[in-house]
Every structure is written in C-alpha cells, then in structure tokens.
Amino acid sequence: MVKRQLPNPAEILELMSFKKPEFDGRKRRLDAALTISDLRTIAKRRTPKAAFDYTDGAAEGELSLSRARQAFEDVEFHPGILKPAPDVDTSVEILGGPSALPFAIAPTGFTRLMQTEGEEAGAGAAGAAGIPFTLSTLGTTSIEGVKAANPHGRNWFQLYVMRDREISYELTRRAAAAGFDTLQFTVDTPVAGARLRDKRNGFSIPPQLTLGTIINAIPRPWWWYDFLTTPKLEFASLSTTGGTVGELLDAAMDPTISYDDLAVIRDLWPGKIVIKGVQNVEDSVRLKDAGVDGIVLSNHGGRQLDRAPIPFHLLPKVRQAVGDDFTVMIDTGIMNGADIVAAIALGADFTMIGRAYLYGLMAGGRQGVDRTIAILRTEIERTMRLLGVSSLAELEPGHVTQLQRLVPVAGVGAEASVVR
C-alpha cells in the first residue's frame, strides 16, 4: 500500500515553478507558434481578408497549390540507424556564395500591403539569419531600400520583362549597382493568372474601401493604423497604380517574352542569372545549354496556370536530365523544414519560401519573419538528425520516396537510380 503524507511546501516548490508572464503581446503570440500553419492562423486573424487572401490564394480552383502541398505531405522518409548526428551542418554554397540554411526568401509582390514593415523586415531577417533575400519587380520597397535593410547580406532581384523594355533594363542596372549578386529572370507570367479570391474580394492597388472592407477592418484596427500612418507604398518598378493585381500585371507584362530578351538581360547583368518558372525537363536542358547559371522549378506558387506541373514531382527527372553540375532550385508548397530536406535529398541544390515568410510577416512584422526562419531551421535540423545525416551533402534519393496518395511514384525516390 502506498504510504501517504502531508505535502512538504519546500518539496512542492522544487517540483513546480510558475511560468513567468510575458507582457509583450507580439512576442507571446509568436512564441506560441510552433509551425508555419500556426503563423498562418495568427496572420489570418490579424490581417484584413483581401490582403490575407492575396497571399494565401492561388489561381482559379487553386489545384496547383493544393497538389504541390500534397506532394510534400506524400513523402516517406527512410532514416538510417546507428548513425549519430549530434551536430548538423545546414549551410550550403549556392550561386557563388554561402547560405546558412538551404532556403532563401522568395520574391513577393505588394508586400507592404500584407504588413507595413514589408520587404525591409524580410531583408533584415534574412541578413541576420545568413540567407539570401529576393526582391520582386513588384515589391513595395525600392532596390536601394532593400540594400539599406540588408547591407552586408546577400540580396537577389527577381525581374519581369515589361512591355516597356527600358523599365526592365533600368531595374537590372540599378540592382547591379546596388550589389545584388543574383538575378531571377521570371518566365511564367506572360499574363496574370485568374486569382479569383482577389476578384471576389475586390482587392486592388491602392485598397478600395467598401462596406465589406470596413466591416472586416473593425476587429483589425492595428493593420489600418499601420497602413495609414506609415509612408506611401513605393514600388520597385511601377510609377502608377490603380486597379486589381491582375489588371496591373496584364498592363505591365509582355506575352512576347523570348530567348532574345534573355540574351539582352544576360548582357546587362554582371552576376549570376537563374531562370524562374521552369516547368518541364526539355526547357531545363535547353536553359542549361544556353549557359544560364541555374533554374528555379516553380509554378509561381500556383498563382498562374492552374493544374500546372508539381515542381517537387518534376525535380528528380530534371536532376537526372541536367546532371550534377547545374544549379536546380525549387519553390511552391513548402510549409515545413521537412519539405526542404526532402527536396534537397531528391536533387535540389536550394529552395525558396514565399507564403511561409509572408505568414510570419503578417503575424508579427520583422519578429514574425525571424520566427518563420527559426521554425524552419528547427524542423530542418530535427529531420536531418532523425534521418541520421550530419550535413546536407549526405542527403540522397534513397532517403525519400515520393508517394501519390500513398502510391509510390514509379522511377523516383528510394527506388530510383538517379545519381547526384
């Protein structure tokens, strides 16, 4: 029989301690976020519907985005045993420079509409973490402003070829003069995708007040206070605005973009150049033969052509076709550090995060972006340790099987003979 006694207060204090209260509301809510999904929940609560849906949504039925995320969820890892990995090295050399983690912040447009700190928060957080930051042509901070926010880190620039070619040429020159080291020449946006959430919400630049937006704003006064009491939006390229995002894109973009335009930009740009928006094996091989420095397998986060190829499924085939001596990066659908580990194992040299970064930004500004990076870092390190690898170079196709609704994809992953 258990012998019972009156509790000793001194022993109780040894066994129990009261949690110190956190009076900083922003820090409290960010500390409680353990996953990118948690940050998304906070972001949705704190951001007006039109701005949140612009970030969260995709084109038409949003099938491309949901399939990309499902592809990462349908991953089976194959850990090694008795392979201690007490210390893991998450660093990588990419496009001629270092990155402390195997991902960069991807280019996002209209970012200060999501949260007023915008690209400055992203660039500052990236610099502090030792990873690259990418400014979009449609960003809301100037090239020089991003450089000031991340003066010693790696800055990349994403370029759209505009109808007025001289705009694109001048942006290229400015980014080079500011010391940006890599240009992402984007090829998947000849016209805007049909982003139906934006149309239904009446999302426009600048935001238009309606009865619906006013009602939606009532429980989110902090967003409107920030928006109305901070400097006017400054776009990296657009001198005039007015209309929906789709209308702005259609007015600016040129569907006649071709390899001739790539040749012109290549002559203007002194640094590394990668082509963003590649979606098949044949184009990957042709671009390698054309002498670019790398490609980004991407369907634009599902925001352009719905039912587009899934970049993660395409990855092993592209790696096999282009060989090991060509830089292949990937984005779209990444919501967990394990997604990044799986991509590296199946042949990616590097990855990029877009929505995950914006969820953190909307949840808490610069501190929220720091939290996004910290969550992904923890997930990457934990996944590597559980797989029994100490460095990214040790990851290989045998560590991963891609599943489609729990059915292995023939010829890739652990069953493949792809050589990295």
N, C-alpha and C positions, 0 to 999 in steps of 0.2 A: 504494500500500500504506500502511496505517495505521502511523504511527511510534509505537512503544511505549516507555515509560519507567517506571522505578520510581516509585510514587506518592510525592508530597511530603506528609508528615504535616500541614504547615501548610495546604495546599490542601484536604486532606480535611476538616479541621476547619471550613473556610469553607463547604464544600458540605453538611456533615452536622452535625446537632445532635441531642443526645439529649433526648427528651421528659422534662420534669420530672415525677417521680412525684406522683400525687395520693393522699394518705393518708386523706382524708375519703371513706369508702365511699359515703355518700349522694350527695355531690357527684359522685363518679366515675361512679356508675351513671346519675345524671340527665344529666350532660354527654354520656354516650354515647347518650342517647335523642334521635333526630333527628326522630321523628314521634310522633303520638299513638298509633299502633299499637305503637311501641317502649315507650311508657309503659304501655300495656295489658299487654304481655308482662312487664314488671317487676312491675306490680301483681298479676298472676296468680300470680307466683312468691312474692310476699311476703304474700299475704292468704289466710286460710282460705277454702276452697271455697264455703261457704254465703254468706259476706259478699261474696266476689267475684261469685258468680253472681247475687246480688240486684242488684248494679249492672249486670252485663253482660247479664243476661237480659231477656226480654220475655214477652208473653202467648202462651199456647198454643203454636202452631208457630213463633212468632217471625217470621212472614211480614211483618208491618207494618214491623218494624225492618229486616229484610234488604232489603225493597223500597225503603225510604227511603234506605238507604246505596247501593243500586244506582242509584237515581235520580241521586245526586250523582256517582257514578262515570261514569254515562252522560251526561256533559256534553262538548260540543265547544266550545272557545273559539275566538274569531275575533279575533286580535290585529291592531292597526293597525301599520303600519311607518313608519319615519322620523318617529316621534312620541316624542322623548326624554322620559323621565320619571325624571331623576336623583333627584329628591326626590318622595316621595309623601306625601299627607296622608290618614291613616286615621281622622281624627276625624269625629264626627257629632253633630248635635243630635238628641236623642231624648226625647220626652215632657217637654219643658220644661227640659232640662239637657244638659250635654255628656257625651260619652264619647270617650275617646282612641282606641278601637277599635270596630268595628261589631258588637260582641257583648257580652253580659252573661253572668254565671254564673247558670245556671238553678236553680230550686228543686229540692232533692233531699231526700228523707226519710231519717231514721235515719242521718245522715251520719257521726256519730262511731263507728258500728259498722264503717264502712269503714276509718277510721284515726282515732285518738283526737283529733287536732287539729281535725277536723271543720269546722264552719262558720266557726270563728274563723280557720282557715287560709285558707279561701275568701274570706272578707270582707276579711281583711288583704291578701291578694294582689290582690284586685280594687281595693281602695283605692289600693294602690301603683301599679297599672297605669292608674288613672284610668277604670275601667269599673264599671258597676253590679253589685252583688251581690244575689241574691234569696234570701230565707229562706223555707223551706217551712213551712206549718202543722205538718207532721210532722217538722220539723227537730229536732235534738238540742242546740241552743243556744237560749237564750231570745232574745226580741226585744231586750232590753236588753243581753244579752251580745254580740250581733252589732253593735249600735251602738257598744259599747265597743271592739270589734275593728276597726271601720271608722268612727271618729268624724267624719271630715271628708269621706268619700266618699259616693257615692250608694247607699242601701240601698232595696231593694224588698221587698214582702211578698206572698207567694202565699197566698191564702185559699181554704180549703174551707168550704162551708156544712155545718155539722154538724147532726146530729139535734137536739141541744140548741143552738138558735139563739143563746142568750146567750153560749155559748163563742165563737162566731164574731164576735159583736158586740164582746165584750170584747177579743179579739185585734185587731180593727180599731181600736178606741180606743187600745190600747197601741202599735200600730205608728205611728199618727198622732202620739201623744205623744212617741215616740222620734225623730220627724223623718224617718221613711221617706217617700219622696216619691211612690211609685207602688204601687198595689195590683193584683195579678193575681188576678182573680176566676176561679176554675177551674171549668169546666163539664163536663168529660169523665169525671168519676168518680162517677156516682151509686151504683155498686157497684164492688168491686175486680175487676180483670181476673184471668184464670186464669193466674197466674205459676207455671208447672209446675216450673221449676227450684227455686223456693223450697219447694214441697210435697215434691219428691223429696229435697231436702237437709234437710228438717225445720227450715227456717230460721224462727226465732221471736224474739220480743222479750219478755224477755231471751234471749240464746242458751242453748240447752239442750245439755248435754254428753251425748254418746253415744259408743260405741266408735269410730264412724266419725269424729266431730269430733275426738276425742282423737288418733287416728292421723293425721288431716290436720293437726293442730296441731303435731305433733312437729317437723317441719322449719321451723316458723314461730313460734318461742318469743317473738320480739320483739313480735308482734301481741298475744299473750296477756299479756305483761308490761305493755304499754301499756294494755290494756283493764282489767287488774286493779289497776293502781297509779295510775289517774287517777280524777277524780271520777265519781260515778254519772251515767249518762245523764240529761240534763234535756230534756224535750220541750217544744216551744213551746206545745203545746195539750193533750196527753194527760196526765191526772193519774194514770191507772192503765194498766198494760200487762200483757200476758200472752197469748200465742197467736201464730199466724202473722200475717204482714203482712196477708194477705187478710182474716183474721178481724178484725183491728184496724180495717181500713178499712171493712168491712161494718158493724161495730158503730157506727162514728162517722159515716159518710156518710149522706146522706138522698137517696133517689132521687126525692123530690118537689120538688127544687130547681126554681125557675121564675123568670120575669121579675119576679115580685113580690119575690123575695129580692134580686135585683139592685137593685131600686128602694130597698129598705131600706138596703143596704150603700152605695149611691150617696149617700144622705142622710147616712150616718155618716162617710163618708170625705172629707176636705178636699182631697186631692191628685188626681193623675191615676189613672184606673182603666182597665185593659185586661182584655179577656176572653180567657182562655187555654183552648185546646182546641177552637177553631173548625175545622170540617172540611167546610164546603161554602160555595158562593157566596151562597146565599139567606140563611143566617144572618149572613154577613159584612155584607150590605147592611142587614139588619134591625137589627143592632147599631149600625151607623153611624147609622141613622135614630133609634135610641134615645138617641143622644147620648153614648156612651162615647168615651173618648179614643183607643182603638185595640184591636187584636185580636192574638192570637198564633195563627197557623196551626200546629196541633200535634195529633198523635195520641198524646200522652203518652209519646213515645219508644217507641211500640209496646207499651206495658205495659198497655193497657186492651183495646180492641176489636181483635183480630187481623183482618187484611185490611182495615183502615181505610184511608181515602184517604191518598195520599202528599202531605204538605204542600208539598214542593217542586214537584210537578206541578200542584198546585192554585193555587200562587202567582200565575202570570200572569193566570189567569181572575179571581181575586179582585181583583187590582190594577185590571184593566180595569173591573170592576163598581163598585168603590167610588171610583175616581178617585184623583187625586194628593194630595188634601188630607186624607187619613185615614191614620193610622199602622197599618202592617201589619208584624208581626214573624213570625219563623218559627223553629221548632226541629225536632228529630228527625233523627238520622242524620248530624249534622255531625261530621266527623272530620279535616278539613283546612281550612286557610285558604282554599284554592281553592273549597271548598264555600260559604264565606261570601261570597266575591267573586261567585260565580255567582248566589247568592240576591239580593244587592244589585242585580246587573245586571238580574234579571228582575222587580224591583219591590219587594223587601223593603226596609223602612227600617232594619231591625235584625235581629239573630239572637241565639240563646241556645244555650249549650253546657251539657250535663249530664254525660253519661258521660265526655267528654273531660276535664272538670275532675276527676271522681272517679278516673279512671285516674292522673292526676298526684298526687292526694291520697294514694292507696294506694301509689304508687311512692315517695313521699318527703315526705309532710306538706306544710307550707307551701312548702318549696322545690320540691316536685313540682308544686304549683299554679302557682307562678311559672314553672316550666319549661313547663307546658301553655300558658300565655299567651304566653311567648316564642316557642314553636314556631309557634303560630297567627299571631302578629304577623309573623314572618319569612315565612311562607307567603303571607299576605295581601299584604305589600309586594312580594315577588318576583312574584307573579301579576299585580299591578297594573302593575309595570314591564314585564313581558313583554307585557301587553296594550297598553301604550303610553298608560296613563292616569295622571294625577298626583293625582287626588282621587276619592273615592267618587262624587261628583256626576257625574263623567264616564262612569261605567258605565251601560250601556243595554242593552236586549234584544238589539240587534244584536251584542253581544259573545258571546252564548251561544246554542247550540242544545241543547235537551233531546232526548236520544235514549232510546228504549226498546229495549234490546238492539240498539243501533246503528241503529235506525229512527227518523227524526225524528218527534216528536210534532206532529201537524198543528195549525197555527194559533198556535204559540207560538215564542218564541226569535227567532232571526235571521230567520225567515220571517214573523214576526207584524207587525202594525201597531199593537201596543199602544203607547200614548203615555204616558210618565211625566211 
